[in-house]
Amino acid sequence: MSTTSTIIYKGDLRTEATHTRSGVTITTDAPVDNQGKGECFSPTDLLATSLGCCMVTIMGIAAQTHGFNIDGTKIDVQKVMGTNPRRVVEVIVDLYFPHNNYTAKERKLLEASAKECPVAQSLHPNLKQTVRFHFPE
């Protein structure tokens, strides 16, 4: 079993994570409200962003499998932090679809797929996941 990533602490509350298979790197920085510079994604930003990325990926798989596409779908992710302990208490995911010609069956499939993504299923039940689907009128 190989590693998923290798992380190097660069100092000054910054890390560099390298994806083992591809060599792609991501830099993280502590957020401004927790002694950092906020110049990059924070680890908790990545957690919240990962939920949105996973949802749209699983929806893309479902759409591709059923012969339609969601190309151009935009996802806005909002992370809500709590205190005592400092943790993410809610992730709000707004999904904006590029067109309104999805059937009722396709919409239902997309909604079910998003909520069943592996990241959504891996997060603790105490972390509130608010997911809103926006189809143009």
GUNU-944164 format. One line per 8 residues: number of its first residue (from 1); their letters; for each residue x, y, z of N, C-alpha, C, O, CB. Coordinates in Angstrom, 1 decimal. Glycine has a CB too. Layout:
BEGIN
NUM	A	X:Y:Z:X:Y:Z:X:Y:Z:X:Y:Z:X:Y:Z | ... $
// end
This chain:
BEGIN
1	MSTTSTII	0.9:-1.2:0.0:0.0:0.0:0.0:0.9:1.2:0.0:1.8:1.4:0.9:-1.0:0.0:1.2 | 0.7:2.1:-1.0:1.5:3.3:-1.0:0.8:4.5:-0.4:-0.4:4.5:-0.1:1.9:3.6:-2.5 | 1.6:5.5:-0.1:1.1:6.7:0.5:0.2:7.5:-0.5:0.4:7.4:-1.7:2.2:7.6:1.1 | -0.7:8.3:0.1:-1.5:9.2:-0.7:-0.8:10.4:-1.0:-0.8:11.0:-2.1:-2.8:9.4:0.0 | -0.1:10.9:0.0:0.6:12.2:-0.1:1.8:12.3:0.9:1.8:11.5:1.8:-0.3:13.4:0.1 | 2.7:13.2:0.6:3.8:13.5:1.6:3.7:15.0:1.9:3.5:15.8:1.0:5.2:13.1:0.9 | 3.8:15.3:3.1:3.6:16.7:3.6:4.9:17.1:4.3:5.5:16.4:5.1:2.4:16.8:4.6 | 5.4:18.3:3.9:6.5:18.9:4.5:6.1:20.2:5.2:5.5:21.1:4.6:7.7:19.2:3.4 $
9	YKGDLRTE	6.5:20.3:6.5:6.2:21.6:7.2:7.3:22.6:6.7:8.5:22.3:7.0:6.2:21.4:8.7 | 6.9:23.7:6.1:7.8:24.7:5.6:8.2:25.8:6.6:9.0:26.6:6.3:7.2:25.3:4.3 | 7.6:25.7:7.8:7.8:26.8:8.7:6.8:27.9:8.6:6.1:28.0:7.5:9.2:27.4:8.6 | 6.7:28.8:9.5:5.8:29.9:9.5:4.3:29.5:9.2:3.6:30.2:8.5:6.2:30.9:8.4 | 3.9:28.4:9.8:2.6:27.8:9.7:2.1:27.5:8.3:0.9:27.5:8.0:1.6:28.9:10.3 | 3.1:27.1:7.5:2.8:26.7:6.1:3.3:25.3:5.8:4.3:24.8:6.4:3.5:27.7:5.1 | 2.5:24.5:5.0:2.9:23.2:4.6:2.9:23.1:3.1:2.2:23.9:2.4:1.9:22.1:5.2 | 3.6:22.1:2.6:3.5:21.7:1.2:3.2:20.2:1.1:4.0:19.4:1.6:4.8:22.1:0.4 $
17	ATHTRSGV	2.0:19.9:0.5:1.6:18.5:0.4:1.8:18.1:-1.1:1.4:18.9:-2.0:0.1:18.4:0.8 | 2.4:17.0:-1.3:2.6:16.5:-2.6:1.8:15.2:-2.8:2.0:14.3:-2.1:4.1:16.2:-2.9 | 1.0:15.2:-3.9:0.2:14.0:-4.2:1.2:13.0:-4.8:1.9:13.2:-5.8:-0.9:14.3:-5.3 | 1.3:11.8:-4.1:2.3:10.8:-4.5:2.2:10.4:-5.9:3.3:10.3:-6.6:2.1:9.6:-3.6 | 1.1:10.1:-6.4:0.9:9.5:-7.8:1.2:10.5:-8.9:1.9:10.2:-9.8:-0.5:9.0:-8.0 | 0.8:11.8:-8.7:0.9:12.7:-9.8:2.1:13.7:-9.6:2.6:14.3:-10.5:-0.3:13.5:-9.9 | 2.5:13.9:-8.3:3.5:14.9:-8.1:3.0:16.3:-7.9:3.7:17.3:-7.7:4.6:14.9:-9.1 | 1.7:16.5:-8.0:1.0:17.8:-7.9:1.1:18.2:-6.4:1.0:17.4:-5.5:-0.5:17.8:-8.4 $
25	TITTDAPV	1.4:19.5:-6.2:1.5:20.0:-4.8:0.5:21.0:-4.5:-0.1:21.8:-5.3:2.9:20.7:-4.6 | 0.1:21.1:-3.2:-0.8:22.0:-2.6:-0.1:22.7:-1.5:0.5:22.0:-0.6:-2.2:21.4:-2.2 | -0.1:24.0:-1.4:0.4:24.7:-0.2:-0.7:25.1:0.7:-1.8:25.6:0.2:1.3:25.9:-0.6 | -0.5:24.9:2.0:-1.5:25.4:3.0:-0.9:26.4:3.9:0.3:26.5:4.0:-2.1:24.2:3.8 | -1.7:27.3:4.4:-1.3:28.3:5.3:-2.4:28.4:6.4:-3.6:28.2:6.2:-1.2:29.7:4.6 | -1.9:28.7:7.6:-2.9:28.9:8.7:-3.7:30.1:8.4:-3.2:31.1:7.8:-2.2:29.1:10.1 | -5.0:30.1:8.8:-5.9:31.3:8.5:-5.5:32.5:9.3:-4.9:32.3:10.4:-7.4:30.9:8.7 | -5.9:33.6:8.9:-5.6:34.9:9.6:-6.2:34.9:11.0:-5.5:35.4:11.9:-6.2:36.1:8.8 $
33	DNQGKGEC	-7.3:34.3:11.2:-7.9:34.2:12.5:-7.3:33.2:13.4:-7.8:32.9:14.6:-9.4:34.0:12.4 | -6.2:32.5:13.0:-5.5:31.5:13.8:-4.0:31.6:13.6:-3.3:30.6:13.4:-6.0:30.1:13.5 | -3.5:32.9:13.6:-2.1:33.2:13.6:-1.4:33.1:12.3:-0.2:33.1:12.2:-1.4:32.4:14.6 | -2.2:32.8:11.2:-1.6:32.6:9.9:-1.7:33.9:9.0:-2.2:34.9:9.4:-2.2:31.5:9.2 | -1.2:33.7:7.8:-1.2:34.8:6.8:-2.4:34.7:5.9:-2.8:35.7:5.3:0.1:34.8:6.0 | -3.0:33.5:5.8:-4.2:33.3:5.0:-3.9:33.5:3.5:-4.8:33.9:2.8:-5.3:34.3:5.4 | -2.7:33.2:3.1:-2.3:33.4:1.7:-2.6:32.2:0.8:-2.5:32.2:-0.4:-0.9:33.7:1.6 | -3.0:31.1:1.4:-3.4:29.8:0.7:-4.6:29.2:1.4:-5.0:29.7:2.4:-2.1:28.8:0.7 $
41	FSPTDLLA	-5.0:28.1:0.8:-6.0:27.3:1.5:-5.5:26.9:2.9:-4.3:26.6:3.1:-6.4:26.0:0.7 | -6.4:27.0:3.9:-6.0:26.4:5.2:-6.4:24.9:5.2:-7.2:24.5:4.3:-6.7:27.2:6.4 | -5.9:24.1:6.1:-6.4:22.7:6.2:-7.9:22.6:6.3:-8.5:21.7:5.7:-5.7:22.0:7.3 | -8.5:23.5:7.1:-10.0:23.4:7.2:-10.7:23.9:5.9:-11.8:23.4:5.6:-10.5:24.2:8.4 | -10.1:24.8:5.2:-10.6:25.2:3.9:-10.6:24.0:2.9:-11.6:23.8:2.2:-9.7:26.4:3.2 | -9.5:23.2:3.0:-9.4:22.0:2.1:-10.5:21.0:2.5:-11.1:20.3:1.6:-8.0:21.4:2.2 | -10.8:20.8:3.8:-11.8:19.9:4.2:-13.1:20.3:3.6:-13.8:19.5:3.0:-11.9:19.9:5.8 | -13.5:21.6:3.7:-14.8:22.1:3.2:-14.8:22.0:1.6:-15.8:21.6:1.0:-15.0:23.5:3.6 $
49	TSLGCCMV	-13.7:22.4:1.0:-13.6:22.4:-0.4:-13.7:20.9:-1.0:-14.2:20.7:-2.0:-12.3:23.0:-0.9 | -13.1:20.0:-0.2:-13.1:18.6:-0.6:-14.5:18.1:-0.7:-14.8:17.3:-1.6:-12.3:17.8:0.4 | -15.4:18.5:0.2:-16.8:18.1:0.1:-17.4:18.5:-1.2:-18.1:17.7:-1.8:-17.6:18.7:1.3 | -17.3:19.8:-1.6:-17.8:20.3:-2.8:-17.2:19.6:-4.0:-18.0:19.2:-5.0:-17.6:21.8:-2.9 | -15.9:19.4:-4.0:-15.3:18.7:-5.2:-15.8:17.2:-5.3:-16.1:16.8:-6.4:-13.8:18.7:-5.0 | -15.9:16.6:-4.1:-16.4:15.2:-4.1:-17.8:15.1:-4.7:-18.2:14.2:-5.5:-16.3:14.6:-2.7 | -18.7:16.0:-4.2:-20.1:16.0:-4.6:-20.2:16.1:-6.1:-20.9:15.4:-6.7:-20.8:17.1:-3.9 | -19.5:17.1:-6.7:-19.7:17.4:-8.1:-19.0:16.2:-8.9:-19.5:15.9:-10.0:-19.1:18.7:-8.5 $
57	TIMGIAAQ	-18.0:15.6:-8.4:-17.4:14.5:-9.1:-18.3:13.3:-9.1:-18.5:12.7:-10.2:-16.0:14.1:-8.4 | -18.9:13.0:-8.0:-19.9:11.9:-8.0:-21.1:12.2:-8.8:-21.6:11.3:-9.5:-20.3:11.5:-6.5 | -21.6:13.4:-8.8:-22.7:13.8:-9.7:-22.2:13.7:-11.2:-23.0:13.2:-12.0:-23.1:15.2:-9.4 | -21.0:14.0:-11.5:-20.5:13.9:-12.9:-20.5:12.5:-13.3:-20.8:12.1:-14.5:-19.1:14.5:-13.0 | -20.1:11.6:-12.4:-20.1:10.1:-12.7:-21.5:9.6:-13.0:-21.7:8.9:-14.0:-19.4:9.3:-11.6 | -22.4:10.0:-12.1:-23.8:9.6:-12.3:-24.4:10.2:-13.6:-25.1:9.5:-14.4:-24.7:10.1:-11.1 | -24.1:11.4:-13.9:-24.6:12.0:-15.2:-24.0:11.3:-16.4:-24.7:11.0:-17.3:-24.3:13.6:-15.2 | -22.7:11.1:-16.4:-22.0:10.4:-17.5:-22.6:9.0:-17.7:-22.9:8.6:-18.8:-20.5:10.3:-17.2 $
65	THGFNIDG	-22.9:8.3:-16.6:-23.4:7.0:-16.6:-24.8:7.0:-17.3:-25.2:6.0:-17.9:-23.5:6.3:-15.2 | -25.6:8.0:-17.0:-27.0:8.1:-17.5:-27.1:9.0:-18.7:-28.3:9.3:-19.1:-27.9:8.6:-16.4 | -26.0:9.3:-19.4:-26.1:9.9:-20.7:-26.4:11.4:-20.7:-26.9:11.9:-21.7:-27.1:9.3:-21.5 | -26.1:12.1:-19.7:-26.2:13.6:-19.7:-25.0:14.2:-19.0:-24.2:13.5:-18.5:-27.5:14.1:-19.0 | -24.8:15.5:-19.1:-23.7:16.1:-18.5:-24.0:17.3:-17.6:-25.1:17.9:-17.7:-22.6:16.5:-19.5 | -23.1:17.6:-16.7:-23.2:18.8:-15.8:-22.1:19.7:-16.0:-21.8:20.5:-15.1:-23.3:18.3:-14.3 | -21.4:19.6:-17.2:-20.3:20.5:-17.5:-20.7:22.0:-17.2:-21.7:22.4:-17.6:-19.8:20.3:-18.9 | -19.8:22.7:-16.6:-20.0:24.1:-16.2:-20.7:24.3:-14.9:-20.9:25.5:-14.5:-20.8:24.7:-17.3 $
73	TKIDVQKV	-21.0:23.3:-14.2:-21.6:23.4:-12.9:-20.6:24.1:-12.0:-19.5:23.8:-11.9:-22.0:22.0:-12.3 | -21.1:25.1:-11.2:-20.3:25.9:-10.3:-20.7:25.6:-8.9:-21.9:25.4:-8.6:-20.4:27.5:-10.6 | -19.7:25.5:-8.0:-20.0:25.1:-6.6:-19.4:26.2:-5.8:-18.2:26.5:-5.9:-19.4:23.7:-6.2 | -20.2:26.8:-4.9:-19.7:27.8:-3.9:-19.7:27.0:-2.6:-20.7:26.4:-2.2:-20.5:29.1:-3.8 | -18.6:27.1:-1.8:-18.5:26.4:-0.6:-18.2:27.4:0.5:-17.3:28.3:0.4:-17.3:25.3:-0.6 | -18.9:27.4:1.6:-18.7:28.2:2.8:-18.4:27.3:4.0:-19.2:26.4:4.3:-19.9:29.2:3.0 | -17.4:27.6:4.7:-17.0:26.9:5.9:-17.4:27.8:7.1:-17.1:29.0:7.1:-15.4:26.6:5.9 | -18.0:27.2:8.1:-18.4:27.9:9.3:-17.6:27.2:10.4:-17.7:26.0:10.7:-19.9:27.8:9.6 $
81	MGTNPRRV	-16.8:28.1:11.1:-16.0:27.6:12.2:-16.7:27.8:13.6:-17.4:28.8:13.7:-14.6:28.3:12.2 | -16.4:26.9:14.5:-16.9:27.0:15.9:-15.7:27.1:16.8:-14.6:27.0:16.4:-17.8:25.8:16.2 | -16.1:27.3:18.1:-15.0:27.3:19.1:-15.4:26.3:20.2:-16.5:25.8:20.3:-15.0:28.8:19.7 | -14.4:26.0:21.0:-14.5:25.1:22.2:-15.1:23.8:21.8:-16.2:23.5:22.3:-15.4:25.8:23.2 | -14.5:22.9:21.0:-13.1:23.2:20.4:-13.3:23.9:19.1:-14.3:23.9:18.5:-12.4:21.8:20.2 | -12.1:24.5:18.7:-12.1:25.1:17.3:-12.2:24.0:16.3:-11.4:23.1:16.2:-10.7:25.9:17.1 | -13.3:24.1:15.5:-13.5:23.0:14.5:-14.5:23.6:13.5:-15.2:24.6:13.7:-14.0:21.7:15.1 | -14.6:22.9:12.4:-15.6:23.2:11.4:-16.9:22.7:11.9:-17.0:21.5:12.2:-15.3:22.6:9.9 $
89	VEVIVDLY	-17.9:23.5:12.0:-19.2:23.1:12.5:-20.3:23.0:11.4:-21.3:22.3:11.6:-19.7:24.1:13.6 | -20.0:23.6:10.3:-20.9:23.5:9.2:-20.2:23.8:7.9:-19.3:24.7:7.8:-22.1:24.5:9.3 | -20.6:23.1:6.8:-20.1:23.3:5.5:-21.4:23.6:4.6:-22.3:22.7:4.6:-19.2:22.2:4.9 | -21.4:24.7:4.0:-22.6:25.1:3.1:-22.1:24.9:1.7:-21.1:25.6:1.3:-23.1:26.5:3.4 | -22.8:24.1:0.9:-22.5:23.9:-0.5:-23.6:24.3:-1.4:-24.7:23.8:-1.2:-22.1:22.4:-0.7 | -23.4:25.3:-2.2:-24.4:25.7:-3.2:-23.9:25.3:-4.6:-22.8:25.6:-5.0:-24.5:27.3:-3.1 | -24.8:24.5:-5.2:-24.5:24.0:-6.6:-25.3:24.7:-7.6:-26.5:24.7:-7.5:-24.7:22.4:-6.6 | -24.6:25.3:-8.5:-25.3:26.1:-9.6:-25.1:25.4:-10.9:-24.0:25.3:-11.4:-24.8:27.6:-9.7 $
97	FPHNNYTA	-26.2:24.9:-11.4:-26.2:24.1:-12.7:-26.3:25.1:-13.9:-27.0:26.1:-13.8:-27.3:23.1:-12.7 | -25.6:24.7:-15.0:-25.6:25.7:-16.1:-26.8:25.8:-17.0:-27.0:26.8:-17.7:-24.4:25.2:-17.0 | -27.7:24.8:-16.9:-28.9:24.9:-17.7:-30.1:24.2:-16.9:-29.8:23.5:-16.0:-28.7:24.3:-19.1 | -31.3:24.5:-17.4:-32.5:24.0:-16.7:-33.2:22.9:-17.5:-34.3:22.6:-17.2:-33.4:25.1:-16.5 | -32.5:22.2:-18.4:-33.2:21.2:-19.1:-32.9:19.8:-18.6:-32.8:18.8:-19.4:-32.8:21.2:-20.6 | -32.7:19.6:-17.3:-32.6:18.3:-16.6:-34.0:17.8:-16.3:-34.9:18.6:-15.9:-31.7:18.4:-15.4 | -34.3:16.6:-16.5:-35.5:16.0:-16.2:-35.7:15.9:-14.7:-34.7:16.0:-14.0:-35.7:14.6:-16.9 | -36.9:15.6:-14.2:-37.1:15.5:-12.8:-36.3:14.3:-12.3:-35.7:14.3:-11.2:-38.6:15.2:-12.5 $
105	KERKLLEA	-36.2:13.2:-13.1:-35.4:12.0:-12.7:-33.9:12.3:-12.6:-33.3:11.9:-11.7:-35.7:10.9:-13.8 | -33.4:13.1:-13.6:-32.0:13.5:-13.5:-31.7:14.4:-12.3:-30.7:14.2:-11.7:-31.6:14.3:-14.8 | -32.6:15.3:-12.0:-32.4:16.2:-10.8:-32.3:15.3:-9.6:-31.5:15.6:-8.7:-33.5:17.2:-10.7 | -33.3:14.4:-9.5:-33.3:13.5:-8.3:-32.0:12.7:-8.2:-31.5:12.5:-7.1:-34.5:12.6:-8.3 | -31.5:12.2:-9.3:-30.3:11.5:-9.3:-29.1:12.3:-8.9:-28.3:11.9:-8.1:-30.0:10.9:-10.8 | -29.1:13.6:-9.4:-28.0:14.5:-9.0:-28.0:14.8:-7.5:-26.9:14.7:-6.9:-28.1:15.8:-9.8 | -29.2:15.0:-7.0:-29.3:15.3:-5.5:-28.9:14.1:-4.7:-28.1:14.3:-3.7:-30.7:15.7:-5.2 | -29.3:12.9:-5.1:-29.0:11.7:-4.3:-27.5:11.4:-4.4:-26.8:11.1:-3.4:-29.8:10.5:-4.8 $
113	SAKECPVA	-26.9:11.6:-5.6:-25.5:11.4:-5.8:-24.6:12.3:-4.9:-23.6:11.8:-4.3:-25.1:11.5:-7.3 | -25.0:13.6:-4.9:-24.2:14.5:-4.1:-24.1:14.1:-2.7:-23.1:14.1:-2.0:-24.8:15.9:-4.3 | -25.3:13.8:-2.1:-25.3:13.5:-0.7:-24.7:12.1:-0.3:-24.4:11.9:0.8:-26.8:13.5:-0.2 | -24.4:11.3:-1.3:-23.8:10.0:-1.1:-22.3:9.9:-1.4:-21.7:8.9:-1.4:-24.5:8.9:-1.9 | -21.7:11.1:-1.7:-20.3:11.1:-2.0:-19.5:10.6:-0.8:-19.9:10.8:0.3:-19.9:12.5:-2.5 | -18.3:10.0:-1.1:-17.5:9.5:0.0:-17.1:10.5:1.0:-17.0:10.2:2.2:-16.3:8.9:-0.6 | -16.8:11.7:0.7:-16.5:12.7:1.7:-17.7:13.0:2.6:-17.5:13.1:3.8:-16.0:14.0:1.0 | -18.8:13.2:2.0:-20.0:13.5:2.8:-20.3:12.3:3.8:-20.6:12.5:4.9:-21.3:13.7:1.9 $
121	QSLHPNLK	-20.0:11.1:3.3:-20.3:9.9:4.2:-19.2:9.7:5.2:-19.4:9.0:6.2:-20.4:8.7:3.3 | -18.0:10.4:5.0:-16.9:10.2:5.9:-16.9:11.2:7.0:-16.2:11.0:8.1:-15.6:10.3:5.1 | -17.6:12.4:6.8:-17.5:13.4:7.9:-18.4:13.0:9.0:-19.4:12.3:8.9:-18.0:14.7:7.2 | -18.0:13.5:10.2:-18.8:13.2:11.4:-20.2:13.7:11.3:-20.4:14.8:10.8:-18.0:13.8:12.7 | -21.2:13.0:11.9:-22.6:13.5:11.8:-22.8:14.8:12.5:-23.8:15.5:12.2:-23.5:12.4:12.4 | -21.9:15.2:13.4:-22.1:16.5:14.1:-21.7:17.7:13.2:-22.1:18.8:13.5:-21.2:16.5:15.4 | -21.0:17.4:12.1:-20.7:18.5:11.2:-21.9:18.6:10.2:-22.2:17.8:9.5:-19.4:18.2:10.4 | -22.5:19.8:10.4:-23.7:20.1:9.6:-23.3:20.3:8.1:-22.5:21.1:7.8:-24.5:21.3:10.1 $
129	QTVRFHFP	-24.0:19.6:7.2:-23.8:19.7:5.8:-25.1:20.3:5.2:-26.1:19.6:5.1:-23.4:18.3:5.1 | -25.0:21.6:4.8:-26.1:22.2:4.1:-25.8:22.2:2.6:-24.9:22.9:2.2:-26.3:23.7:4.7 | -26.7:21.6:1.9:-26.5:21.5:0.4:-27.7:22.0:-0.3:-28.8:21.6:0.0:-26.2:20.0:0.0 | -27.4:23.0:-1.2:-28.5:23.6:-1.9:-28.3:23.5:-3.4:-27.2:23.8:-3.9:-28.7:25.1:-1.5 | -29.3:23.1:-4.1:-29.2:22.9:-5.6:-29.9:24.0:-6.3:-31.1:24.3:-6.0:-29.9:21.5:-6.0 | -29.2:24.7:-7.2:-29.8:25.8:-7.9:-29.8:25.5:-9.4:-28.8:25.4:-10.1:-28.9:27.1:-7.6 | -31.0:25.4:-10.0:-31.2:25.2:-11.4:-31.8:26.5:-12.0:-32.7:27.0:-11.4:-32.1:24.0:-11.7 | -31.2:27.0:-13.1:-31.8:28.3:-13.6:-33.2:28.1:-14.0:-33.7:27.0:-14.4:-31.0:28.7:-14.8 $
137	E	-34.0:29.2:-13.9:-35.4:29.1:-14.2:-35.6:29.3:-15.7:-36.8:29.3:-16.2:-36.2:30.3:-13.5 $
// end
